[in-house]
Structures are given as structure tokens and as C-alpha cells.
């Protein structure tokens, strides 16, 4: 019985700490909204933190981000190494705004050196960081990555699918990497289980080159206005 009482007391302490955490969460949202709202139209670039500079996808991320910057977009990444570093490097090479949304993770110990000092943000909460990725993005470029990349990809697709944000271009680079996953989505999720609609397959595009990815986004905004997400 004593053990149970101690457990209940510890649980009540945890709940009290959770209540105070709300203030820290709100502070992260306020700072993020205030700083991100001043940047202007951006594209979020997702991909693995483990990708090395000699990898073809790192080089593709640099190129597409450079093209986006030259086209007038800022580039938002998670601020770490790998594809994120490549995205920020490309943004600076293209003379655009280079934004990093940093969080302390096992493969992202420090922010990469290609983030603009005034656009370097730090987060403690994953869910606050994810809101910033989506709220201030006019589109999404997704390169090969792991669980985190898939999380960000499907977050964006779900919000577009459910019309919680305006329609945005979602382009995946690397047919060799992505085709197996989306073949499964088409066959299993759509045909066999009917868990999505055929129209949902139009929410994204898979390409192989930086040029194709850039033109997919550029073509989208030839017939759609740049507008806030929510």
C-alpha cells in the first residue's frame, strides 16, 4: 500500500510539472511565430542528417535549394548536418534566406554553419518545430531520409489532404529511393484496403533531379497564389 501511495504522489508531481511546461511551450510558439513571420515565402527541405557531402542526394539538395533561393524563396531546414546542411548551403549559395529550426538530436549535435545568424532558431519541443516547418512553407522538397523525414512528409500530406492547410506542392527527389514506398501506398492502401482515395495520389510528385523539383514548384505558383498556410 505504501508503494501505491508513493506512486500516486509521484504521478501528481508529474502532472503539476506538465502544467508549468505549458508556459515554455507557449514561449516557443511566440518566438517562432514572431521570427518566422518576417522571413517571407519559404520552401521546407527535408532529408537525412546522416547524408555525407559526397552523396549524390546531398549535392542534389544543394542544387535545388540554390535554385529555390535564386527564384525568390527562402529555404527552411532542420538546421542539422546532412541534407539539412546541404539545403542551407544551397540557399546561401543562391543568395537567399537560409533558415534553421534546430533541436538537440542524436545525429544533430550542433547547427550547421550555413544558417543565417538571424534565422537560426532553437527548439526543445518536436511538435512546435514541426508547426514552424509547415506554417511558414509554401512547398516541401523531400530527399531520402529516415523516420524523421517520413514523419515530416506525412505530416505535410495529411494537413493538405484534410484541408487544414492550403494546397502546397510536395515533391520527392529520388525515384530509386521513393518508388517502392509509393508503390505500396498505391497497391495496399488504395487498391486493397481503400484507406485513401485515388485523388490523394495527386498530392505529391516524385522526380529525379533538382531541376525537375524546382520546376514542379515554379509551375505550381504560375497558377496558384502565394498565401499563408493557417
Phi and psi in degrees as a GROMACS rama.xvg file:
@    title "Ramachandran Plot"
@    xaxis  label "Phi"
@    yaxis  label "Psi"
@TYPE xy
-61.6416  -39.1976  UNK-2
-62.1205  -41.1072  UNK-3
-63.9772  -41.1827  UNK-4
-62.7403  -42.6401  UNK-5
-63.9029  -39.3269  UNK-6
-63.4191  -43.3277  UNK-7
-63.0281  -40.7509  UNK-8
-64.3228  -45.7286  UNK-9
-60.2018  -41.1651  UNK-10
-64.0176  -39.7845  UNK-11
-65.284  -36.5974  UNK-12
-63.3158  -40.92  UNK-13
-62.6638  -44.0105  UNK-14
-63.6961  -36.0145  UNK-15
-65.2418  -43.0646  UNK-16
-63.0987  -36.9121  UNK-17
-60.0304  -39.835  UNK-18
-63.1445  -42.1557  UNK-19
-70.0822  -26.4168  UNK-20
-64.1872  -22.7627  UNK-21
-56.0149  -37.8254  UNK-22
-65.3626  -39.006  UNK-23
-68.0839  -38.7437  UNK-24
-63.3849  -46.9878  UNK-25
-60.6212  -40.4996  UNK-26
-61.7525  -39.1413  UNK-27
-65.6233  -40.9322  UNK-28
-62.8414  -45.5734  UNK-29
-62.3014  -47.9547  UNK-30
-64.3739  -42.2343  UNK-31
-62.9021  -47.1804  UNK-32
-60.0162  -44.4047  UNK-33
-63.0763  -43.7007  UNK-34
-79.627  -38.4187  UNK-35
-72.8614  -32.6292  UNK-36
-63.7904  -20.1624  UNK-37
-88.5679  -6.52458  UNK-38
-83.6989  -36.8696  UNK-39
99.8965  -174.557  UNK-40
-58.1067  131.887  UNK-41
-135.921  160.5  UNK-42
-118.21  131.213  UNK-43
-85.4903  130.654  UNK-44
-113.338  120.248  UNK-45
-111.553  152.095  UNK-46
166.953  176.546  UNK-47
-69.0254  142.101  UNK-48
-75.6333  -13.2511  UNK-49
-93.9749  -5.56717  UNK-50
-71.4185  128.862  UNK-51
-89.4757  156.982  UNK-52
-58.4762  -23.768  UNK-53
-86.8485  -0.398279  UNK-54
-78.7445  142.144  UNK-55
-62.1809  -30.1956  UNK-56
-75.3713  -30.5492  UNK-57
-60.9327  -48.2299  UNK-58
-64.9661  -35.9984  UNK-59
-66.519  -38.3122  UNK-60
-64.6775  -39.2292  UNK-61
-60.579  -47.0585  UNK-62
-65.9453  -46.9674  UNK-63
-66.597  -36.8533  UNK-64
-68.3451  -36.7902  UNK-65
-62.6516  -43.4713  UNK-66
-64.2714  -41.5483  UNK-67
-61.9772  -42.9192  UNK-68
-63.1029  -42.8116  UNK-69
-65.0964  -26.7651  UNK-70
-84.0171  0.433679  UNK-71
101.717  5.80481  UNK-72
-98.5042  145.124  UNK-73
-80.3561  162.944  UNK-74
-120.428  126.487  UNK-75
-107.088  129.44  UNK-76
-131.595  177.011  UNK-77
-76.8858  -0.770323  UNK-78
83.7072  -5.30829  UNK-79
-93.879  -157.383  UNK-80
-82.8844  -169.337  UNK-81
69.097  -136.154  UNK-82
-59.2634  -35.4205  UNK-83
-62.4824  -46.2631  UNK-84
-58.5969  -43.1835  UNK-85
-61.1677  -41.9262  UNK-86
-61.9588  -44.5926  UNK-87
-68.5736  -36.816  UNK-88
-62.5564  -46.4838  UNK-89
-61.486  -39.1791  UNK-90
-61.5896  -44.526  UNK-91
-69.4242  -38.0617  UNK-92
-60.9117  -33.5802  UNK-93
-87.9672  3.14968  UNK-94
75.1219  22.2999  UNK-95
-105.336  -179.159  UNK-96
-79.4822  133.338  UNK-97
-118.859  109.865  UNK-98
-110.838  135.287  UNK-99
-125.086  124.984  UNK-100
-105.591  93.0682  UNK-101
-88.1934  148.023  UNK-102
-150.417  147.03  UNK-103
-78.0127  111.054  UNK-104
-131.988  161.541  UNK-105
-56.0911  -34.0503  UNK-106
-106.361  11.6039  UNK-107
-135.814  68.3048  UNK-108
-69.9798  -34.25  UNK-109
-139.347  155.589  UNK-110
-69.4681  151.392  UNK-111
-76.7004  162.918  UNK-112
-81.5463  3.32477  UNK-113
-105.041  14.9635  UNK-114
-92.008  136.094  UNK-115
-61.5436  135.965  UNK-116
-55.8047  -39.7548  UNK-117
-78.061  -8.11976  UNK-118
-118.453  26.6194  UNK-119
-103.042  107.988  UNK-120
-111.71  145.757  UNK-121
-116.548  135.977  UNK-122
-129.63  147.829  UNK-123
-100.937  -23.9955  UNK-124
-110.963  124.546  UNK-125
-58.0284  -43.5203  UNK-126
-68.998  -30.5262  UNK-127
-68.8246  -44.6314  UNK-128
-59.0396  -41.7707  UNK-129
-65.6892  -34.7559  UNK-130
-61.5036  -41.1655  UNK-131
-65.1043  -39.0024  UNK-132
-56.1381  -41.123  UNK-133
-89.1727  -44.482  UNK-134
-60.6269  -37.1697  UNK-135
-107.414  19.8562  UNK-136
-107.597  135.289  UNK-137
-93.2141  -1.48711  UNK-138
179.399  173.037  UNK-139
-136.292  127.097  UNK-140
-111.782  124.388  UNK-141
-121.263  118.478  UNK-142
-106.03  168.051  UNK-143
-52.5715  136.837  UNK-144
-162.501  -171.037  UNK-145
-105.132  -145.306  UNK-146
-58.9757  -41.7082  UNK-147
-62.972  -40.8621  UNK-148
-64.5739  -42.8893  UNK-149
-63.6559  -39.1191  UNK-150
-58.9899  -47.3664  UNK-151
-66.9442  -40.6299  UNK-152
-60.6776  -51.8569  UNK-153
-74.0289  -24.6684  UNK-154
-61.0842  -48.2531  UNK-155
-63.5024  -45.6165  UNK-156
-62.5937  -40.504  UNK-157
-64.6774  -42.8736  UNK-158
-66.6903  -35.9515  UNK-159
-71.1378  -44.9462  UNK-160
-57.673  -41.7286  UNK-161
-90.0974  4.5487  UNK-162
60.6538  30.9992  UNK-163
-81.401  -20.6756  UNK-164
-130.768  162.771  UNK-165
-64.6729  156.642  UNK-166
-59.0278  133.928  UNK-167
-136.385  146.907  UNK-168
-70.2467  131.219  UNK-169
-121.77  114.771  UNK-170
-126.183  128.357  UNK-171
-104.355  133.665  UNK-172
-105.953  126.268  UNK-173
115.606  78.5633  UNK-174
-59.5391  -39.15  UNK-175
-58.9358  -37.0432  UNK-176
-78.8958  -43.4421  UNK-177
-94.1204  -21.2338  UNK-178
-61.5987  -40.2648  UNK-179
-59.645  -42.9987  UNK-180
-62.8017  -45.3236  UNK-181
-80.4743  -20.2638  UNK-182
-64.5526  -41.8504  UNK-183
-63.1623  -41.8705  UNK-184
-59.8311  -45.0508  UNK-185
-65.5964  -47.0187  UNK-186
-76.9857  -49.4319  UNK-187
-84.6618  -52.9185  UNK-188
-69.1323  -41.7195  UNK-189
-86.4973  -60.9476  UNK-190
-74.7381  -50.6231  UNK-191
-79.4374  -40.6369  UNK-192
-109.065  -14.0975  UNK-193
56.7974  41.5228  UNK-194
-91.7263  -10.6245  UNK-195
-135.547  169.344  UNK-196
-100.799  159.624  UNK-197
-60.7708  -31.19  UNK-198
-64.8958  -26.7943  UNK-199
-63.6196  -24.3025  UNK-200
-70.5038  -11.8357  UNK-201
-87.7027  -1.31866  UNK-202
-77.9595  -8.42821  UNK-203
-146.052  166.304  UNK-204
-139.459  139.805  UNK-205
-110.739  126.568  UNK-206
-131.539  178.312  UNK-207
-114.637  -19.8078  UNK-208
-125.253  159.656  UNK-209
-61.7533  -38.6536  UNK-210
-63.8399  -43.0849  UNK-211
-62.5367  -41.6818  UNK-212
-64.1117  -45.3947  UNK-213
-62.5764  -45.7827  UNK-214
-67.5713  -29.8337  UNK-215
-61.9055  -43.8871  UNK-216
-70.7282  -44.4279  UNK-217
-61.2961  -42.698  UNK-218
-64.2126  -37.0721  UNK-219
-58.6583  -42.9085  UNK-220
-86.7951  3.06115  UNK-221
-75.437  -22.5082  UNK-222
-122.788  3.90767  UNK-223
-132.927  145.076  UNK-224
-83.8835  146.096  UNK-225
-71.0407  128.226  UNK-226
-152.785  154.974  UNK-227
-60.98  153.612  UNK-228
-79.1152  -51.0915  UNK-229
